[in-house]
């Protein structure tokens, strides 16, 4: 579907598996087999409406993702679940399809209508959240969480690709930063509002709802949280599907339709591994540091005697304040460096965020009081938000338009694995090794420093490679646009 005001070009690619090339003739403009789209960009009000709806989608996805963690007690009591089974529901049940289906969904998003694909994903995960209300045992509940992970796997590949085609390079990072703020708004909403809502529903006791029969409090929570999300799926269809832009004709493997296969996307990334390495290492550190928050309840209980409710409220407030502030800081830094002609502006914002996040995450477990600990948590969340917002903007700057969705899927696969392998697990292992539960605080601090310091140094060392790749890609995009004008 062609967006109003955006001109599309006919892009006929070379033979399958062939690496596209372009040769400049005497006239100076390169005539290319596959060219970038020409014409005006999407109108600002239409583009920002799209960002608003996509950010809301991000918020809802995190609320649904966090919901089971608020229902651990009722689930264990009613379904007679063990801690191991709850562990599966909170982790692998969601993560398996979320990680494994990211690549095929990214491949699909580079080929089909992205708003329709995302709307389908939203409908799937919200329907599966609501379907958990009729689960009566572990296996059906596990299956619904698999469905939630499958649906949410559509968010990043589709949303980042859409936003990248709504906005030109100069303003794209701001839009992507706003979208990424939905991560913190969603997590904060789950802590601040989800807890009281679940508490209120629990106080109602069992409720009988027609053909659904008698529903326990936790079942009603799944139904009430999941069902309204179906309206979001319909709202997504009101977005405009923009033309796919910033395609290149050199140095990328295309099929006969001018598209990039998954193997072609992987080949492009390995060709430019230093530039992508900065992004993967830097964002992997960001996710790993952020996963330490999963130990917050245990940390504050063991160290300062806080209740779960107190930890949830304090963490939610930190998400709601540090998250938007970090996003705004990232936008300000990026715009400032762009104004100075820095091609690596988004990567610098990523590194600046890590420079704030690493000391925050390393220090807050060691603080002598809860007030100082929460001040350090605020610093950590601000830096994490700055770095997290810069990640997708970095990816958009170094990835051609033909493979942006697949690139985003690969990006999330890498950082999700990093977060799972190097996040909460080593903290638990070190705490057991110390043979003292009260030493959890030292394990968290060691983890933050052991991951953060080498990671930020490695990412900083690749900054020059990242900058050169951005410049090269912009040259190729402009050359392809020139080829379109002379075709």
N, C-alpha and C positions, 0 to 999 in steps of 0.2 A: 504494500500500500504506500503510495507516494505522498509525502508530507507536503502540504500547501506551501508554496514559496521556495521549495527545494528542488533543484533540477537534477534529474537522474541521467546518467550516461549509460550507454549500452556497453557492457564490459564482457567481451569475449576473450576467454583466457586461452593459453597455449595448451598443448597436449598434456594429458594427465601425467603427473610426476615430473614434468619439466620445470626447471627453475626459470622463471620469467626474467627476461632481460630487456633493456631499452637502449637504443643507440641514438645519440644526438646527431642530426644531420647538419648540413651547412647552414640551415636557417636557425640553428641553435636549440629549438624545442625538440624534446624527445617524443617520438611517436611510439606509443606503448600498446601492448596487447590488452592490458587491463588498467584502467585509469581511475583516478579519484573522482568523486562526484563534484560537480561544479554548482554554482548558484548560491543563493542566500541561505543562511542558517535559519533554523526554526525561530519564530517570533519569541521574544523574551518572555512574554506573559504565558505563552503556551508551554515553553520549556520549563519555566519555574513552577507552573502547575504540575507538570510531570514530576519534577523533583519532590514537590510536596507530597504527592500521592505515593511515590516510591519510598520516601522517608517514612511515611505512615506504615507502609508494608514492612519495612525493616523493624519498626517498633513492635508491630503485632507479632512478627516472627519470633522476637526475643521473649515476649510475654508468653507465648505458647511453649517456647523452648524451656522456660524456667518453671512453668506451672507444676510439673510433678515434684519438683524439689520442695514445694510448699505443702505438699500433700503426703509426705513420707509417713507420718504417724497414722492417719486414717487408712491409707493403703495397706500398710503392714497389718493393722488391726483387723480390717474387714476381709482381706484376701489371705491372711495368714502367711505373709511373705517373709522371707529371711532377708538379712542385710545384703547377702550376695545377690538375691533376686532384685532388690531395690537398686543395687549398684548397676545391674544390667539395664534396668529401666531408665536410670538417670544418665547412663553413658552410652554403651554400645547400641541400645535399641534405637536411639536417635542417630548416632554417629555413623553407623555402618552404611546405610544408603545415602546419607548426606555426603559422605566422602566418596564412596564408590560411584555414585551416579553423577557426581559433579562433572566429570569429563564428558560422558555422552550427552549430558544436558547442555554443556558448553558448546559441543559440536553442533547440536541441534539448533541452539540459539543463534549461531552464525549463519543459519540457513532458512529459518522460518520466522514468522511474525513473533517478535519478542514479547509484546504486550499480551498476546493471546497465550503464549507459552507460560508467562508469569502468572496470568490470571488462572490458568489451569492448575499451576502449582499451588497457588493460594487456596483454591477450592479444595484441592486434595488434602493439604495439611489441616485446614480448618474443619473439613468433614471428618478427618481421622481423629482430631482432637475431640470433636463432639461425639464420635462413635465410641470413644473410651467410656462414655457415660453408661453404656450397656454392657461393658466388660464385667464378667463375673469371676475371672480367674487370671492367673499370670500370663498365659500364652496369648489370649485375645488382647490383653492390655499391651503386651510386648509388640504385637502386630500393629496396633494403632500407632505406637511410637515410631515404628519403622516407616509408616506412611507419613508421619509428620516430617521425618528427616528427608524423605523423598521429595515432598512438596517444597520444603524450604531450600533444597538444593538448587531451585530455579532462581532464587532471589539475586544473588550476586552476579552470575553471568548475564542475566537479562538486564538488571537495573543499571549496572555499570556501563554496559554496552549502549543502552538507550541514552543515558545521560551524556556519554562521550559523543554521541551523534546529535544531541540537542545543542551542545555548546562548542564554540571554537576553542582553540588551545588557551587563549589568553584568559578566559573566564571559566574554563572547565574545572579547575582544581577547587574553586569556591563551591560549585554545585556538588561535586563529589564529596567535599567535606561536610556539607549539610546532610547529604544522604547518610554518610557514615556516622553522623551524630545520632542517628536512630538506634545504633547499637547501645549507646549509653542511656538514651531515653527509654528504650525498651527494658534494659536490665534494671534501671532505676524504678520504672513503673512496676516491674514484677516484685521488687523488694518493698517499695513504699505502699503501693495500692493493692497488690496481689495478696499480701499477707492479711491485711484487715478484711479484704473481701472474703478470703477463705475462712477466716475466723468467724465472720458474720454468717456465712452459709452453714458452717459447722454447727452453729448455735441453733439452726432451724430444725435439725434432726432429719429424719427420713421424710421424703415428699413423694406423693403419688401423682404421676403425670400420664394419664390416659393409657395408650398402648405401650408406653415404656415401662409401665408398672411402677413399683416403688423404687425410688432412687435414693441412695445414701448421699451424705453431704458432699463427699469427694466426687461422686458421679455427677451431681448437679453442677459442681464447679467446672468440670470438663465441658458440660453441655452449654453453660452460660458463657464461657470464654470462647468456645469454638464456633458456636452458631453465628454470632454477629460478624465473624470474619468472612463469611460467605458474601456479605455485602461489599467487602473490599474487593473481592474477585470481580464483581460487576463494575465497580468503580474503575478498576484498572483498564477496562475496555474503553473508557472514555479518553484514554491517553492517545496522543498521536504517535503513530509508528514513523520515526524519521528515516530519511534515506541513510544508507550505510556510507560513511564518509571516510576520508583519509586512507583510502586503499593505495597500495603501492604495486609497482610492476617489476621491480628488481629485487633480487636476493630473497625470493620467497617461492616456495613450491605451490603451484596452483593446478587444479584439475581443469577439465575442458570448459567448465562453467565459471572459471575464475574464482573458485573457492579453495579454501585451505583445509586439508585433511588433518586429523589429529596428529598423525606422524609428521606432517609438514609443520604444524605448530610447534611440536617438540623439537624438530630440527632447527627451526628459527631461533628458539630459546637457547639451544645448546650452542648455536653459532655465536650468540651474543651472551655467553654465560656470565661474563663479568658484570655486565649491566643488570641482568636479571638476578645474578647472585646477590648484588647489593639489596635488591628489593626483597628477595626470599629470606636472606639472613636478617635484615632489619625488621621485617614484618614478623618473621618467625620468633625473634626475640620479644617483640611486642605482645604476641599472643601468649608466649610462654610466661612472661612476667604477669600478664593479666590473669592467667589460670591460677596463680598463687592465691587469688581472692577466694577460691574454693575452700581454702583452709582458714578463712577468717573467723568463722563461727567457733571452730576448735581453738584457734589462737586466743581470741578474746575471752572465751570461757576459762581456759586453763591459766592464762596469764593475769587477767584482770577481773575474772568472775562475772562477766557480763552474761545476760540471758540471750537466747536466740532472737527474741523480739528486739532487744536493744541493738544487737549487731545488725539486724536487718534494716532497721530505721536509719542507723548511722551510715551504713554502707549505701543505702538508697539515696540519702541526701548527698553523699560524696559523689555518686554517679551523676545526679542531677545537676550539681554545681560544677564539679571538675570536668565532666564530659563536655558540656557546651563551651566552657571557658577554653579548654584545650582545642576544641574545634575552631573557635574564633582565633586563637593564637596561631594555629596552623595556617588559616586563611590569610591572616595579616602578614606572617612571615613569607608565605609563598608569593603574595602580591608584591611585597616589598622587593624580593629578589627578582621577580619577573620584571619589575620596573627598572631594575639595574641591569637587565639583559642576561640574567643567569639562566642558562638552559637547564640547569640541574636544580631549579628552585624547589620542586616537590621533594626531591631526594634530600635536600638540605633540611626541609621541614621535618622529614622522617627522622633524621639524625638528631635534630634539635629536640624532638619529642622524647627520643630515647635518653638524651642527656638529662632530661628532667625525670623521666620515669625510673631509671635505674637507681639513683640514690633514694628516691621515694620508696620504692619497693624493698630496697635493702635495709632501710632505716626503720620503717614503721614497726616491724616486729620487735625491734630492740629498744623501743622507747620506754622510758621509766613511768609514763602515765598515759591514760587513755586520750587525754586532750592532745598531747604531743603525737601520739600514734595516729589519731584521726587527721591531724594537720599534715603528717607525712603521707597518709592515704590520699588526701586531697591532692598533694603534689604529684603522687604516683598516677592518679587517675587523670590529672590534667596533662601530664606528659604522654600517657598512654593514648589519650584521645587525639593529641596532636599527631603522634606517629601513626595511629590507626587511620585517621582521616587522610594522611598523605599516601598511604599504601596504594589504594586504587588509582589515585591521580598519577602516581609514579608509573603504574602499569599502563595506563592509557597513553602516557607520553612515550613509551618505548615499544608499543605493540601496534602493528598495522590494523586498520579497520576490519580487514577480512577475517582476522582471527582473534578479535578482542574478547569475545565471549569464551572461547576456548582458553585463551591466556588467563582470564579471570578464574576459570575452573581449575586450571593447573596451579595457579597461585594459591587458591584456597585449599587445594589438596596438600600442597607442601606445608603451608603454615598450620593446617589442622593436624597433620601428623606430628609436626614439631611440638605443637602445644600439648598433644596427648603423651608423647614420649618423654619430653623434657620439662613438663609442667608439674602437676601434683605428685606423680609417682616417685621421683627422687626425694621429695620432701618427706613422704611417708617412710621411705627406705632409710633415710638418714636419722629420722626420729627413732625408729626401731633400733638402729645401730647405736644411738646414744643411750638406749635403755632407760629413757626418762621422758615421759610425755610432756613435761614442762619445757623441754629443750626444743620443742617444735619451732619456737621463735628463731633459734639459731639455724635450724635447717632451712627455714624460709629465706633468711638473709643470705646464707651461703649460696642457695640456688639462684637468687636474684643477681648476685655478683658473678657467679660462675658462668651464667648464661649471658648476662647483659654486657659485661666489660669486653670479653673477646668478640661478642657479636657486633657491638658498635664500632670496635676498632677494625674488624674485617670489612664492615659496610663502608666505613670512611675511606679505607684503602681503595675501594672500587669506584669512588666518586668520579674520578677522571674518565674511566671507561663508560660510566653511565652518561656523563655529559656528552662524550663523543658520539655515543649511539643515538642520543636524542637529536643531535645536530644532523647526523647521517639520515635518520628516518625522516626528519622534516624536509631535508633536501629531496629525498625520494618521493615524498608526498607531493611537494610542489612540482617536481618534474612530471609526475603522473597527471596532475591537474593541468599542466601546460600541454601535455599530450592530448588531453581531452579537448582543450580549446582549439587545437589544430587538427583534430581528427576529422 
